[in-house]
Amino acid sequence: MFSQLIQNLIDDTLKYSLGYFEAELWLCATIVALLLFRLISVDRLIPTSILALTGAIVATVVAWFQLTTTDGSETFFTGMLIHDQFSVYFRLFLSLFLALTIALTILTGIPDNEDSPDFYALLLGATVGMMIMATANNLLMLFIGVEMASVPSYAMVGFLKGRRASSEAALKYVVYGAGAAGVMLYGISLIAGMLGTGDMSLLADRLRIVADNGVAGLGDPEVRLVALGTMLVMVGLAFKLSLVPFHFWCPDAFEGASAEVGGFLSVASKAGAFGLLVRFLVAFSGDPSGAELMTAFGIGLGVVAMVTMTFGNLAAYGQSNIKRMLAYSTIAHAGYMLMAVSAMLVMQNSAHAGDLGQEINACLGGLLYYLAVYLFMNLGAFAVVALIRNYTFSEEIDSYAGLIRQSPALCVCMVFCMISLVGIPPFGGFFAKLMIFGSVYKAGDFHWSMYVLLAVGIVNTVISLFYYLRVLKTMIIYDRPADARAVRLPNLENVYVGLLGAFVLLLGCAPFIADGLNVIAGEAAGSIFSAIVTSR
């Protein structure tokens, strides 16, 4: 009996599951190769950065092939993970972003040759964890994915050896992260203990069973306990997303870490956490028995989104360090993206949810589109910071004065990224934000709080204009001090920032690119709802 069980497990893994896990396997194999290269000193002959970049590119190609061939939804590894277009979208997103980040580190020279095997192993390991977060179909895998993404991130924040600010930021990140992980694990234990399962596709059905009269009202003690567990899990996810009031690690970590690491955490960490957040909340949604509970969560997330984007934008206004300013900008953008999740939950759990399939898909599709645009505009901003740092040895906004006269390509990229981050046409950030605002407006038909959320989002967009333009004013209008270090980028670095800036523009004004991404995002969004319906 036991031997047959083991044989079935081996057969399932080798013949079925590994095919779905191919992109992650390529990254894992690259990590092993990096460590072996370090062990036998091959890294002195072959640059490990090239090996890491090759692994990321192969994973990107594999994920793209999966995206074009995936139809339907399947669980694998005995139901612990799920394969659908939603999870494949995040595989492609994360592997592409990983390749772009590694390319940036090659250009900037961080890490150095001595530390590069360790650094790239951490970078790839964190990416695998984020892929698992977006693919999780079990509460246990939810926790494992978060920890696999978090632990390498702690080390990367403190990777600049000998810098007190970097070490201090890493220590704070570790302590806060450990506390958030403990709270999240306790919440998982409450949910699994009360509902009797860790399978996320069964959570809504089990909630209906434990609820009195089949209605999951907050007056039911069992439902209140599940709601408490869900809130504790949300604490851990809010920490990864740097949502207020769990944002406190973000400014210090971004300022202490290198710009390359800050750029990676600002985008990849957000993507993995939003993928997991959506999958976790959708597992409870769409069933009448839990409509009251999930509507309350949707409104609560809207309140958190309002506070988060307001705090992030106001705090960013007074910053003199560009990385710290971008950290608060990252907090604000997490609030904008959370608006889509809030609107999705309100519509999905309304009495008219059956007639709102297209509108509900549009909420999640807008979020996925926003993430894709955010990849290029935020990475572009951090790339400019990293490249300028290599010449000026400063990350203060004042040191950017007059750079337009020395490095036009770099400044044009920063202009594109900053204007897109505000949400001004014709850049991709405008259309991404418009899609989310449109979804929130539609959700206002089902709860008045969504109109308030929309108004706060618009006001915050106006507020953000001031601190983004302050950076551009410094770069373009101010004169370059006579004693300032010159910033003249080589052709390869100009090409890199030029490509990032071009994608920010094309995602806004090139219909064939924007429409193609919109279709992909919409199909990925629809697949997660189909998977939940099928499993039930």
C-alpha positions as CSV (number, residue, x, y, z in Angstrom):
1,M,0.0,0.0,0.0
2,F,2.7,2.5,1.0
3,S,5.0,1.5,-1.9
4,Q,2.1,2.0,-4.3
5,L,1.4,5.4,-2.9
6,I,5.1,6.4,-3.3
7,Q,5.1,5.0,-6.9
8,N,1.9,7.0,-7.7
9,L,3.6,10.1,-6.3
10,I,6.7,9.6,-8.4
11,D,4.7,8.9,-11.6
12,D,2.6,12.1,-11.0
13,T,5.7,14.2,-10.5
14,L,7.7,12.9,-13.4
15,K,5.0,12.4,-16.0
16,Y,2.6,15.2,-15.2
17,S,3.7,17.9,-12.7
18,L,7.2,18.8,-13.8
19,G,5.9,19.9,-17.2
20,Y,3.9,22.6,-15.5
21,F,6.8,23.6,-13.3
22,E,9.3,23.9,-16.1
23,A,10.0,27.7,-15.8
24,E,10.7,27.3,-12.1
25,L,12.9,24.3,-12.8
26,W,15.1,26.3,-15.2
27,L,15.6,28.9,-12.5
28,C,16.4,26.2,-9.9
29,A,18.9,24.5,-12.2
30,T,20.5,27.9,-12.8
31,I,20.8,28.4,-9.0
32,V,22.5,25.0,-8.6
33,A,24.9,25.8,-11.5
34,L,25.8,29.2,-9.9
35,L,26.6,27.5,-6.6
36,L,28.6,24.8,-8.3
37,F,30.5,27.4,-10.3
38,R,31.4,29.1,-7.1
39,L,32.4,25.8,-5.4
40,I,34.8,24.7,-8.2
41,S,36.0,28.2,-9.1
42,V,34.6,28.2,-12.6
43,D,33.1,31.6,-11.9
44,R,36.6,33.1,-12.4
45,L,36.5,31.9,-16.0
46,I,32.8,32.3,-17.0
47,P,31.0,35.3,-15.6
48,T,28.1,34.1,-13.4
49,S,26.1,37.1,-14.5
50,I,25.9,35.6,-18.0
51,L,24.8,32.3,-16.6
52,A,22.1,33.9,-14.5
53,L,20.9,36.0,-17.5
54,T,20.8,32.9,-19.7
55,G,18.7,31.1,-17.1
56,A,16.2,34.0,-16.8
57,I,15.9,34.3,-20.6
58,V,15.2,30.6,-21.0
59,A,12.6,30.8,-18.2
60,T,11.0,33.7,-20.0
61,V,10.8,31.8,-23.3
62,V,9.3,28.7,-21.5
63,A,6.7,30.9,-19.8
64,W,5.8,32.6,-23.1
65,F,5.3,29.2,-24.7
66,Q,3.1,28.1,-21.8
67,L,1.1,31.2,-22.1
68,T,0.3,30.5,-25.8
69,T,-0.5,26.9,-25.2
70,T,-2.4,26.9,-21.8
71,D,-6.1,26.4,-22.0
72,G,-8.1,25.6,-18.9
73,S,-6.9,25.0,-15.4
74,E,-5.1,22.0,-13.8
75,T,-3.7,21.4,-10.4
76,F,-0.4,19.6,-10.0
77,F,1.9,18.3,-7.3
78,T,-1.1,16.6,-5.7
79,G,-3.2,19.8,-5.8
80,M,-0.7,22.0,-4.0
81,L,-0.1,24.3,-7.0
82,I,-2.4,25.3,-9.9
83,H,-1.6,25.9,-13.6
84,D,-3.8,28.4,-15.5
85,Q,-3.3,31.5,-17.6
86,F,-3.2,33.6,-14.5
87,S,-0.3,31.8,-13.0
88,V,1.5,31.6,-16.3
89,Y,1.1,35.4,-16.8
90,F,3.0,35.9,-13.5
91,R,5.6,33.4,-14.5
92,L,6.2,35.3,-17.7
93,F,6.1,38.7,-15.9
94,L,8.5,37.7,-13.2
95,S,11.0,35.9,-15.5
96,L,11.1,38.8,-17.9
97,F,11.6,41.3,-15.1
98,L,14.3,39.1,-13.7
99,A,16.1,39.1,-17.0
100,L,15.9,42.9,-17.2
101,T,17.1,43.3,-13.6
102,I,20.1,41.0,-14.3
103,A,20.9,43.0,-17.4
104,L,20.9,46.2,-15.3
105,T,23.3,44.7,-12.7
106,I,25.7,43.8,-15.5
107,L,25.7,47.4,-16.7
108,T,26.1,48.9,-13.2
109,G,28.6,46.4,-11.9
110,I,26.6,45.5,-8.7
111,P,27.4,42.9,-7.5
112,D,31.2,42.6,-8.1
113,N,32.8,39.4,-9.5
114,E,33.5,38.0,-6.0
115,D,29.9,38.2,-4.8
116,S,28.0,37.7,-8.0
117,P,27.3,33.9,-7.6
118,D,25.7,34.5,-4.2
119,F,23.8,37.5,-5.3
120,Y,22.3,35.9,-8.4
121,A,21.4,32.8,-6.5
122,L,19.5,34.9,-4.0
123,L,17.9,36.9,-6.9
124,L,16.7,33.8,-8.7
125,G,15.6,32.1,-5.5
126,A,13.4,35.0,-4.6
127,T,11.9,34.9,-8.1
128,V,11.0,31.2,-7.7
129,G,9.3,32.0,-4.4
130,M,7.3,34.8,-6.1
131,M,6.2,32.4,-8.8
132,I,5.0,29.9,-6.2
133,M,3.1,32.7,-4.5
134,A,1.1,33.3,-7.7
135,T,0.6,29.6,-8.3
136,A,-0.3,28.5,-4.8
137,N,-3.5,26.4,-4.4
138,N,-3.0,25.4,-0.8
139,L,-2.5,27.5,2.4
140,L,0.7,25.6,3.1
141,M,2.2,26.6,-0.3
142,L,0.9,30.2,0.3
143,F,3.2,30.4,3.3
144,I,6.1,28.6,1.7
145,G,6.0,30.9,-1.3
146,V,6.0,34.0,0.8
147,E,9.0,32.8,2.9
148,M,10.9,31.6,-0.2
149,A,10.5,35.2,-1.6
150,S,11.2,36.9,1.7
151,V,14.3,35.2,3.0
152,P,16.5,36.0,-0.1
153,S,15.2,39.5,-0.1
154,Y,16.4,40.1,3.4
155,A,19.9,39.1,2.4
156,M,19.8,41.2,-0.8
157,V,18.9,44.4,1.1
158,G,22.0,44.0,3.3
159,F,24.2,42.8,0.4
160,L,26.3,46.0,0.3
161,K,28.9,45.0,2.9
162,G,30.5,47.6,5.1
163,R,27.6,50.0,4.8
164,R,25.9,50.7,8.1
165,A,22.6,51.9,6.4
166,S,22.4,48.7,4.4
167,S,23.0,46.5,7.4
168,E,20.5,48.4,9.5
169,A,17.8,48.3,6.8
170,A,18.3,44.5,6.4
171,L,18.0,43.9,10.2
172,K,14.8,45.9,10.3
173,Y,13.4,44.1,7.3
174,V,14.2,40.7,8.9
175,V,12.7,41.5,12.3
176,Y,9.5,43.0,10.8
177,G,9.3,40.2,8.2
178,A,9.6,37.5,10.9
179,G,6.8,39.1,12.9
180,A,4.5,39.4,9.8
181,A,5.3,35.7,8.9
182,G,4.4,34.5,12.4
183,V,1.1,36.4,12.3
184,M,0.3,35.1,8.8
185,L,1.1,31.5,9.9
186,Y,-1.2,31.8,12.9
187,G,-4.0,33.0,10.5
188,I,-3.4,30.0,8.3
189,S,-3.7,27.7,11.2
190,L,-7.1,29.3,12.2
191,I,-8.5,29.0,8.7
192,A,-7.3,25.4,8.2
193,G,-8.3,24.3,11.7
194,M,-11.8,25.8,11.4
195,L,-12.5,24.7,7.8
196,G,-10.7,21.4,8.0
197,T,-8.7,21.9,4.8
198,G,-5.8,23.8,3.4
199,D,-7.0,23.5,-0.2
200,M,-7.9,27.0,-1.3
201,S,-10.4,25.8,-3.9
202,L,-12.5,24.3,-1.1
203,L,-12.5,27.2,1.3
204,A,-15.8,28.7,0.1
205,D,-17.6,25.4,0.3
206,R,-16.2,24.6,3.8
207,L,-17.2,28.1,4.9
208,R,-20.8,27.4,3.8
209,I,-20.8,24.2,5.8
210,V,-19.6,25.8,9.1
211,A,-22.0,28.8,8.7
212,D,-25.4,28.7,10.3
213,N,-28.2,28.3,7.8
214,G,-25.7,28.4,4.9
215,V,-25.2,32.1,5.3
216,A,-21.8,33.3,6.3
217,G,-22.8,36.2,8.5
218,L,-20.3,38.0,10.8
219,G,-22.6,37.2,13.7
220,D,-21.7,33.5,13.5
221,P,-18.8,32.7,15.8
222,E,-17.2,30.2,13.4
223,V,-17.4,32.7,10.6
224,R,-15.8,35.4,12.9
225,L,-12.9,33.1,13.6
226,V,-12.4,32.4,9.8
227,A,-12.6,36.2,9.3
228,L,-10.0,36.7,12.0
229,G,-7.7,34.1,10.3
230,T,-8.2,35.8,6.9
231,M,-7.3,39.2,8.4
232,L,-4.1,37.7,9.9
233,V,-3.1,36.2,6.5
234,M,-3.8,39.6,5.0
235,V,-1.3,41.1,7.5
236,G,1.5,39.1,5.9
237,L,0.4,40.0,2.4
238,A,0.0,43.6,3.3
239,F,3.6,43.6,4.6
240,K,4.8,42.2,1.3
241,L,2.8,44.9,-0.5
242,S,4.0,47.6,1.9
243,L,0.4,48.7,2.6
244,V,-0.2,51.1,5.5
245,P,0.2,50.4,8.4
246,F,2.6,47.6,7.4
247,H,4.8,49.8,5.2
248,F,7.4,50.9,7.8
249,W,10.2,48.6,6.4
250,C,9.9,49.9,2.9
251,P,11.6,53.4,3.0
252,D,14.6,52.2,5.1
253,A,15.1,49.0,3.1
254,F,15.0,50.9,-0.3
255,E,17.4,53.6,1.0
256,G,19.8,51.1,2.5
257,A,19.8,48.6,-0.4
258,S,21.3,49.3,-3.8
259,A,19.0,50.8,-6.4
260,E,19.1,47.5,-8.4
261,V,17.7,45.6,-5.4
262,G,15.2,48.4,-4.6
263,G,13.9,48.2,-8.2
264,F,13.6,44.4,-8.0
265,L,11.7,44.5,-4.7
266,S,9.4,47.4,-5.8
267,V,8.1,45.4,-8.8
268,A,8.6,41.7,-8.3
269,S,7.6,41.6,-4.7
270,K,4.4,43.6,-5.6
271,A,3.6,41.2,-8.5
272,G,4.0,38.0,-6.5
273,A,2.0,39.4,-3.5
274,F,-0.8,40.7,-5.7
275,G,-1.0,37.4,-7.5
276,L,-1.3,35.6,-4.2
277,L,-3.8,38.1,-2.7
278,V,-6.1,37.8,-5.7
279,R,-6.0,34.0,-5.7
280,F,-6.6,33.8,-1.9
281,L,-9.5,36.2,-1.9
282,V,-11.1,34.8,-5.0
283,A,-11.1,31.4,-3.3
284,F,-13.7,32.8,-0.8
285,S,-15.6,34.9,-3.3
286,G,-18.5,34.2,-5.7
287,D,-20.5,32.1,-3.4
288,P,-23.7,33.6,-1.8
289,S,-22.9,32.1,1.6
290,G,-19.8,34.3,2.0
291,A,-21.0,37.4,0.2
292,E,-21.5,39.5,3.3
293,L,-18.0,38.6,4.6
294,M,-16.2,39.2,1.3
295,T,-18.0,42.5,0.6
296,A,-16.9,43.7,4.0
297,F,-13.3,42.7,3.1
298,G,-13.7,44.5,-0.2
299,I,-14.8,47.7,1.5
300,G,-12.0,47.3,4.1
301,L,-9.4,46.9,1.4
302,G,-10.8,50.1,-0.2
303,V,-10.2,52.0,3.0
304,V,-6.6,50.6,3.2
305,A,-6.0,51.6,-0.4
306,M,-7.2,55.2,0.4
307,V,-4.9,55.5,3.4
308,T,-2.0,53.8,1.7
309,M,-1.9,56.0,-1.5
310,T,-2.5,59.2,0.5
311,F,0.3,58.5,3.0
312,G,2.7,57.4,0.3
313,N,2.2,60.5,-1.8
314,L,2.3,63.0,1.1
315,A,5.4,61.3,2.6
316,A,7.2,61.3,-0.8
317,Y,6.7,65.0,-1.2
318,G,9.3,66.0,1.4
319,Q,12.1,63.5,0.5
320,S,15.5,64.6,-0.6
321,N,16.9,61.1,-1.3
322,I,15.6,59.7,-4.7
323,K,15.5,56.1,-3.5
324,R,13.5,57.1,-0.4
325,M,11.1,59.1,-2.6
326,L,10.6,56.1,-4.9
327,A,10.0,53.9,-1.9
328,Y,7.0,56.1,-0.8
329,S,6.0,56.2,-4.5
330,T,5.9,52.4,-4.4
331,I,3.7,52.5,-1.4
332,A,1.3,54.9,-3.1
333,H,1.1,52.7,-6.2
334,A,0.3,49.7,-4.1
335,G,-2.7,51.6,-3.0
336,Y,-3.7,52.3,-6.6
337,M,-3.4,48.7,-7.5
338,L,-5.4,47.6,-4.4
339,M,-8.3,49.7,-5.7
340,A,-8.8,47.1,-8.4
341,V,-9.0,44.2,-5.9
342,S,-11.4,46.2,-3.7
343,A,-13.7,46.9,-6.7
344,M,-13.5,43.2,-7.8
345,L,-14.6,41.9,-4.4
346,V,-17.5,44.4,-4.2
347,M,-18.9,43.5,-7.6
348,Q,-18.2,39.7,-7.3
349,N,-20.1,39.5,-4.1
350,S,-23.0,41.7,-5.0
351,A,-26.5,40.4,-5.7
352,H,-26.0,41.1,-9.4
353,A,-22.6,39.3,-9.7
354,G,-24.0,36.8,-12.2
355,D,-24.5,39.6,-14.7
356,L,-21.2,41.3,-14.1
357,G,-18.7,38.7,-15.5
358,Q,-17.1,41.1,-18.0
359,E,-16.9,44.0,-15.4
360,I,-15.3,41.7,-12.8
361,N,-12.8,40.4,-15.3
362,A,-12.0,44.0,-16.2
363,C,-11.1,44.8,-12.6
364,L,-8.4,42.0,-12.5
365,G,-7.4,42.7,-16.1
366,G,-6.8,46.3,-15.2
367,L,-4.6,45.2,-12.3
368,L,-2.5,42.9,-14.5
369,Y,-2.1,45.6,-17.1
370,Y,-1.1,48.1,-14.4
371,L,1.6,45.6,-13.2
372,A,3.0,45.2,-16.7
373,V,3.3,49.0,-17.2
374,Y,4.6,49.4,-13.7
375,L,7.4,46.9,-14.6
376,F,8.9,49.2,-17.2
377,M,8.3,52.6,-15.6
378,N,9.5,51.7,-12.1
379,L,12.5,49.7,-13.3
380,G,13.3,52.6,-15.7
381,A,13.3,55.0,-12.8
382,F,15.5,52.8,-10.6
383,A,17.8,52.1,-13.5
384,V,18.4,55.8,-14.0
385,V,19.1,56.1,-10.3
386,A,21.6,53.3,-10.4
387,L,23.4,54.6,-13.5
388,I,23.7,58.2,-12.1
389,R,25.0,56.8,-8.8
390,N,27.9,55.2,-10.6
391,Y,29.0,58.6,-11.8
392,T,28.1,61.0,-9.1
393,F,28.3,58.7,-6.0
394,S,25.2,60.4,-4.8
395,E,21.5,59.5,-4.6
396,E,20.3,62.9,-3.5
397,I,17.8,64.7,-5.9
398,D,19.9,67.8,-5.8
399,S,22.8,66.0,-7.5
400,Y,20.7,65.5,-10.6
401,A,20.8,69.2,-11.4
402,G,21.3,69.9,-15.1
403,L,21.8,66.4,-16.2
404,I,19.8,67.0,-19.4
405,R,22.9,68.7,-20.8
406,Q,25.2,65.8,-20.2
407,S,23.0,62.7,-20.7
408,P,19.9,63.4,-22.8
409,A,18.9,59.8,-23.2
410,L,19.0,59.2,-19.5
411,C,16.9,62.2,-18.8
412,V,14.3,61.4,-21.5
413,C,13.9,58.0,-19.9
414,M,13.3,59.5,-16.5
415,V,10.8,62.0,-18.0
416,F,8.8,59.1,-19.6
417,C,8.9,57.1,-16.4
418,M,7.9,59.9,-14.0
419,I,5.1,61.2,-16.2
420,S,3.8,57.6,-16.6
421,L,4.0,57.1,-12.8
422,V,1.8,60.2,-12.4
423,G,-0.7,58.8,-15.0
424,I,-0.5,61.4,-17.8
425,P,-1.2,60.5,-21.4
426,P,0.1,59.3,-23.8
427,F,2.1,57.0,-21.5
428,G,1.2,53.5,-20.3
429,G,0.6,54.6,-16.8
430,F,-2.4,56.8,-17.9
431,F,-4.3,53.9,-19.5
432,A,-3.4,51.5,-16.7
433,K,-4.7,53.9,-14.1
434,L,-7.8,54.7,-16.2
435,M,-8.7,51.0,-16.4
436,I,-8.5,50.7,-12.6
437,F,-10.5,53.9,-12.0
438,G,-13.1,52.8,-14.5
439,S,-13.6,49.5,-12.6
440,V,-13.9,51.4,-9.3
441,Y,-16.5,53.7,-10.8
442,K,-18.5,50.7,-12.0
443,A,-18.3,49.2,-8.5
444,G,-19.8,52.4,-7.2
445,D,-23.1,51.2,-8.5
446,F,-23.1,48.5,-5.8
447,H,-21.6,50.4,-2.9
448,W,-21.2,54.1,-2.3
449,S,-17.8,53.7,-0.7
450,M,-16.3,53.0,-4.2
451,Y,-17.2,56.5,-5.3
452,V,-15.2,57.8,-2.3
453,L,-12.4,55.5,-3.2
454,L,-12.4,56.9,-6.8
455,A,-12.4,60.5,-5.6
456,V,-9.4,59.8,-3.3
457,G,-7.5,58.1,-6.1
458,I,-8.0,61.1,-8.4
459,V,-6.9,63.6,-5.7
460,N,-3.8,61.5,-5.0
461,T,-2.9,61.4,-8.7
462,V,-2.9,65.2,-8.6
463,I,-0.8,65.3,-5.4
464,S,1.8,62.9,-6.9
465,L,2.3,65.3,-9.8
466,F,4.3,67.7,-7.6
467,Y,7.0,65.4,-6.3
468,Y,7.6,63.6,-9.6
469,L,7.9,67.0,-11.4
470,R,10.3,68.2,-8.8
471,V,12.8,65.6,-10.0
472,L,12.3,66.5,-13.6
473,K,12.6,70.2,-12.8
474,T,15.9,69.5,-11.1
475,M,17.2,67.5,-14.1
476,I,16.0,69.8,-16.9
477,I,15.7,73.4,-15.6
478,Y,18.4,73.8,-13.0
479,D,22.0,74.5,-14.1
480,R,24.7,71.8,-13.6
481,P,27.1,72.9,-10.8
482,A,30.6,73.6,-12.1
483,D,32.2,71.2,-9.5
484,A,29.6,68.4,-10.2
485,R,30.8,65.0,-11.6
486,A,30.1,64.5,-15.3
487,V,27.5,61.8,-16.3
488,R,28.1,60.6,-19.8
489,L,26.7,57.1,-20.4
490,P,28.3,54.6,-22.8
491,N,26.1,53.5,-25.8
492,L,25.0,50.2,-24.2
493,E,23.7,52.0,-21.1
494,N,21.9,54.5,-23.3
495,V,20.3,51.7,-25.3
496,Y,19.1,50.0,-22.1
497,V,17.3,53.1,-20.6
498,G,16.1,54.0,-24.1
499,L,14.4,50.6,-24.4
500,L,12.7,50.9,-21.0
501,G,11.5,54.4,-21.8
502,A,10.3,53.3,-25.3
503,F,8.1,50.5,-23.8
504,V,6.6,53.0,-21.3
505,L,5.6,55.1,-24.2
506,L,4.5,52.3,-26.5
507,L,2.2,50.7,-23.9
508,G,0.3,54.0,-24.0
509,C,0.3,55.1,-27.6
510,A,0.9,52.0,-29.7
511,P,-2.5,50.3,-30.1
512,F,-1.1,47.0,-31.3
513,I,1.1,46.6,-28.2
514,A,-1.4,48.0,-25.7
515,D,-4.3,46.0,-27.2
516,G,-2.3,42.8,-27.2
517,L,-1.3,43.2,-23.6
518,N,-4.9,44.1,-22.7
519,V,-6.1,40.9,-24.3
520,I,-3.5,38.8,-22.6
521,A,-4.3,40.4,-19.2
522,G,-8.0,39.9,-19.8
523,E,-7.6,36.2,-20.6
524,A,-5.4,35.7,-17.6
525,A,-7.9,37.4,-15.4
526,G,-10.8,35.3,-16.7
527,S,-8.9,32.0,-16.1
528,I,-8.7,32.4,-12.3
529,F,-12.5,32.8,-12.1
530,S,-13.0,29.8,-14.4
531,A,-10.7,27.7,-12.2
532,I,-12.7,28.5,-9.1
533,V,-16.0,27.7,-10.8
534,T,-14.7,24.4,-12.2
535,S,-13.3,23.3,-8.8
536,R,-16.7,23.8,-7.2
